[in-house]
Amino acid sequence: MLNRPIGIIDSGVGGLTVAYEVMRQLPKENFIYLGDTLRCPYGSKNKDEIFEYTLEMVEFMLKKDIKLLIIACNTATAYTLEYLQENINIPIIGVIKPGARAAIKTTIKNNVGVIATEATINSNAYKKTLEKINPDIFVINKACPDFVPMIEAGFIKGSKTERIVESTLSSLNNEKIDTLILGCTHYPLIKEVIQKKMNKKIKIISSGEETAREASAILEYYGLINQSTHNPTYNFYTTGNSMFFSNLANNLFKQSLNSVESIVIENVKI
């Protein structure tokens, strides 16, 4: 029971930033990762597509007998988290609330910027969550539709990446924000470029660290912490190109990981 894996799902490679934090903070836990790179990005999809694709990934994970599910995709979190928490009988967490809480702790002026996919921005999920925690917060939203396709294509540094980031975010430097939430788990992969193009006084928040911390607290609460002394297992699945996915994962984790398996996920109804 305790050695059952944690499931982590994302629209592509971005959720690897959350998986990395889970590995770092919960070194005894096994986990399974699924990235739907074939249909990425989710941020440009409509609500029904996002819902359907996320449920397909969830069904795949449930067949793996996971003990906890992390939705490491802000867009999927915004549109499916509440439904899944009401209909699935294992703990499920998203990445929006942890990111919002981290921003509230960080901001001095109560002026917070949020950059995310179009779908996440349109959902207003971060604004609602931030204002629920602190009604005095002022939120500036900015959709960045070019970021995820750029990252999924492998452009995480270099002149092209810098040019796209600068043209997308230049207007935010004119705002009075002191904290910026990376409202997509892909974005930490280009965090250094984002920081370079933003005012140096702006603190940048990614939700991975806080999400892993919340996962730890939930496992502790339910008595599900893995006590095994054996080395944990990490299994990676993608609906797209396994070689590209594997290369990026190995670079992020700074070690050679288990081979990545390319799979096909089927239509389901949960």
Phi, psi and omega per residue, in radians:
M1 nan -0.890 -3.062
L2 -1.237 -0.450 -3.116
N3 -1.564 0.108 3.026
R4 -1.064 2.585 -3.047
P5 -1.382 2.794 2.905
I6 -1.499 2.365 3.071
G7 -1.728 2.373 3.117
I8 -2.260 2.153 3.135
I9 -2.112 2.596 3.114
D10 -2.701 2.868 3.104
S11 -1.249 -0.241 -3.115
G12 -2.982 -2.278 -3.074
V13 -1.565 -0.228 -3.045
G14 -1.035 -0.656 -3.118
G15 -1.138 -0.182 3.057
L16 -1.076 -0.471 3.100
T17 -1.163 -0.561 3.067
V18 -1.331 -0.754 3.109
A19 -0.999 -0.677 3.128
Y20 -1.061 -0.750 3.136
E21 -1.212 -0.614 3.074
V22 -1.099 -0.774 3.113
M23 -1.072 -0.719 -3.078
R24 -1.249 -0.765 -3.053
Q25 -1.516 -0.423 -3.130
L26 -2.195 1.210 -2.973
P27 -1.167 -0.223 3.126
K28 -1.670 -0.142 -3.026
E29 -1.486 2.393 2.961
N30 -1.394 2.576 3.016
F31 -2.558 2.731 3.087
I32 -2.120 2.303 -3.118
Y33 -2.063 2.361 3.043
L34 -2.250 2.133 3.067
G35 -2.006 2.157 -3.098
D36 -1.520 1.062 -3.037
T37 -1.137 -0.414 -3.133
L38 -1.105 -0.617 -3.067
R39 -1.919 0.177 3.081
C40 -1.261 2.495 0.135
P41 -1.594 2.599 3.050
Y42 -1.357 -0.442 -3.023
G43 -1.084 -0.355 3.125
S44 -1.757 0.037 -3.137
K45 -1.509 2.827 3.075
N46 -1.456 2.971 -3.040
K47 -1.005 -0.760 -3.108
D48 -1.125 -0.695 3.121
E49 -1.152 -0.782 3.123
I50 -1.017 -0.778 -3.129
F51 -1.091 -0.833 -3.101
E52 -1.119 -0.821 -3.096
Y53 -1.127 -0.701 -3.138
T54 -1.141 -0.750 3.124
L55 -1.094 -0.586 3.090
E56 -1.129 -0.717 3.101
M57 -1.173 -0.688 3.138
V58 -1.086 -0.749 3.131
E59 -1.069 -0.717 3.087
F60 -1.029 -0.787 -3.113
M61 -1.166 -0.690 -3.128
L62 -1.089 -0.555 3.100
K63 -1.211 -0.276 3.117
K64 -1.593 0.092 3.080
D65 1.008 0.865 3.114
I66 -1.319 2.747 3.139
K67 -1.812 -0.270 -3.139
L68 -2.680 2.457 3.106
L69 -2.058 2.258 3.031
I70 -1.916 2.090 3.036
I71 -1.534 1.674 -3.018
A72 -1.560 0.580 3.121
C73 -2.303 2.091 -3.104
N74 -1.089 -0.698 -3.131
T75 -1.119 -0.824 3.108
A76 -1.116 -0.675 3.090
T77 -1.035 -0.810 -3.081
A78 -1.048 -0.634 -2.995
Y79 -1.796 -0.248 -3.035
T80 -2.252 -0.265 -2.982
L81 -0.995 -0.865 -3.096
E82 -1.046 -0.780 3.136
Y83 -1.070 -0.816 -3.096
L84 -1.140 -0.710 3.127
Q85 -1.107 -0.512 -3.141
E86 -1.447 -0.350 -2.987
N87 -2.074 -0.108 3.137
I88 -2.027 2.396 -3.013
N89 -1.668 0.561 2.948
I90 -2.224 2.773 3.096
P91 -1.092 2.374 3.131
I92 -2.304 2.266 3.093
I93 -2.223 2.652 3.070
G94 -1.919 -2.936 -3.074
V95 -1.973 -0.062 -3.061
I96 -1.354 -0.889 -3.133
K97 -1.069 -0.780 3.093
P98 -1.041 -0.712 3.115
G99 -1.147 -0.696 3.124
A100 -1.133 -0.758 3.132
R101 -1.084 -0.710 3.123
A102 -1.096 -0.680 3.134
A103 -1.173 -0.703 3.129
I104 -1.075 -0.681 3.129
K105 -1.182 -0.512 -2.996
T106 -1.558 -0.718 -3.008
T107 -1.127 2.441 3.073
I108 -1.747 -0.695 -3.048
K109 -1.610 -0.062 -3.056
N110 1.110 0.457 3.067
N111 -2.005 1.920 -3.009
V112 -2.122 2.315 3.034
G113 -1.731 2.592 3.092
V114 -2.266 2.144 3.000
I115 -1.960 2.377 -3.045
A116 -2.860 -3.081 3.075
T117 -1.249 2.906 3.125
E118 -1.044 -0.750 -3.101
A119 -1.138 -0.731 3.123
T120 -1.132 -0.773 3.110
I121 -1.091 -0.767 -3.134
N122 -1.120 -0.488 3.119
S123 -1.264 -0.337 -3.081
N124 1.052 0.363 -3.036
A125 -1.071 -0.758 -3.127
Y126 -1.187 -0.775 -3.134
K127 -1.023 -0.810 -3.137
K128 -1.108 -0.740 -3.113
T129 -1.186 -0.768 3.115
L130 -1.086 -0.783 -3.115
E131 -1.213 -0.474 3.076
K132 -1.215 -0.647 3.113
I133 -1.303 -0.751 -3.117
N134 -2.446 1.766 -3.102
P135 -1.066 -0.284 -3.106
D136 -1.564 0.013 -3.087
I137 -1.280 2.513 3.049
F138 -1.971 2.192 -3.000
V139 -2.057 2.284 3.014
I140 -1.924 2.078 3.127
N141 -1.691 2.503 3.087
K142 -2.516 2.035 3.072
A143 -1.381 2.432 -3.127
C144 -2.225 1.279 -3.014
P145 -1.130 -0.340 -3.090
D146 -1.521 -0.239 -2.982
F147 -1.211 -0.878 -3.069
V148 -1.116 -0.839 3.082
P149 -1.000 -0.654 3.120
M150 -1.105 -0.811 -3.112
I151 -1.190 -0.742 3.138
E152 -1.124 -0.432 3.092
A153 -1.446 -0.054 3.080
G154 1.686 0.096 -3.141
F155 -1.597 1.617 3.136
I156 -1.996 -0.036 3.018
K157 -2.776 3.016 -3.139
G158 1.799 3.078 -3.001
S159 -1.132 -0.682 3.142
K160 -1.116 -0.784 3.124
T161 -1.082 -0.786 -3.136
E162 -1.096 -0.684 -3.131
R163 -1.135 -0.769 -3.137
I164 -1.171 -0.753 3.141
V165 -1.106 -0.791 -3.108
E166 -1.106 -0.792 -3.113
S167 -1.173 -0.540 -3.124
T168 -1.348 -0.690 -2.967
L169 -1.813 -0.031 -3.045
S170 -0.978 -0.624 -3.110
S171 -1.176 -0.454 -3.125
L172 -1.191 -0.442 3.121
N173 -1.203 -0.266 3.087
N174 -1.536 -0.146 3.105
E175 -1.513 2.934 -3.079
K176 -1.732 0.517 -3.125
I177 -1.304 2.586 3.042
D178 -2.038 -0.070 -3.120
T179 -2.460 2.397 -3.136
L180 -2.211 2.120 3.104
I181 -1.565 2.212 2.985
L182 -1.426 1.629 -2.991
G183 -1.472 0.522 3.050
C184 -2.646 2.308 -3.063
T185 -1.249 -0.151 2.984
H186 -1.247 -0.590 -2.932
Y187 -1.113 -0.557 3.066
P188 -1.014 -0.379 3.098
L189 -1.177 -0.333 3.071
I190 -2.105 0.441 -3.089
K191 -1.009 -0.714 -3.118
E192 -1.093 -0.695 3.122
V193 -1.191 -0.734 3.119
I194 -1.054 -0.826 -3.138
Q195 -1.069 -0.660 3.140
K196 -1.109 -0.616 -3.072
K197 -1.602 -0.131 3.125
M198 -1.784 2.850 3.025
N199 -0.951 2.269 -3.035
K200 -1.129 -0.309 3.126
K201 -1.399 -0.208 -3.119
I202 -1.410 2.182 3.111
K203 -1.470 2.291 -3.100
I204 -1.795 2.275 -3.074
I205 -2.006 2.225 2.948
S206 -2.023 2.616 -2.967
S207 -1.512 -0.128 -3.046
G208 -0.991 -0.854 -3.092
E209 -1.098 -0.800 -3.136
E210 -1.178 -0.633 3.132
T211 -1.135 -0.765 3.097
A212 -1.100 -0.660 3.111
R213 -1.122 -0.711 3.112
E214 -1.163 -0.687 3.095
A215 -1.051 -0.732 3.115
S216 -1.066 -0.773 -3.132
A217 -1.118 -0.695 -3.128
I218 -1.197 -0.747 3.101
L219 -1.076 -0.699 3.101
E220 -1.112 -0.767 -3.111
Y221 -1.068 -0.740 -3.104
Y222 -1.558 0.071 3.140
G223 1.152 0.671 -3.049
L224 -1.947 0.186 3.135
I225 -1.138 2.303 3.130
N226 -1.269 2.160 -3.124
Q227 -1.769 0.054 -3.064
S228 -1.130 2.553 3.084
T229 -1.668 -0.009 3.113
H230 -1.327 2.708 3.080
N231 -1.108 2.378 -3.126
P232 -1.236 2.778 3.086
T233 -1.932 2.449 3.108
Y234 -2.168 2.097 -3.138
N235 -2.046 2.265 -3.079
F236 -2.039 2.351 3.101
Y237 -2.257 2.557 3.069
T238 -2.458 2.630 3.042
T239 -1.566 -0.035 -3.090
G240 -2.024 -2.457 -3.069
N241 -1.340 1.982 -3.042
S242 -1.233 -0.560 -3.113
M243 -1.194 -0.790 3.104
F244 -1.082 -0.788 -3.128
F245 -1.048 -0.790 -3.106
S246 -1.102 -0.747 -3.139
N247 -1.074 -0.766 -3.129
L248 -1.186 -0.717 3.120
A249 -1.089 -0.761 -3.139
N250 -1.118 -0.666 3.101
N251 -1.157 -0.711 -3.114
L252 -1.212 -0.780 -3.078
F253 -1.443 -0.127 3.102
K254 1.024 0.527 3.077
Q255 -2.804 2.830 3.112
S256 -1.409 2.122 -3.089
L257 -1.770 3.018 3.063
N258 -0.995 2.680 3.136
S259 -1.039 2.563 3.130
V260 -1.599 2.307 -3.134
E261 -1.786 2.253 3.062
S262 -1.518 2.249 -3.048
I263 -2.280 2.937 3.003
V264 -2.028 2.210 3.086
I265 -1.811 2.535 -2.986
E266 -1.779 2.853 3.059
N267 -1.162 2.375 -3.139
V268 -2.407 2.918 3.033
K269 -2.338 1.947 3.113
I270 -1.727 nan nan
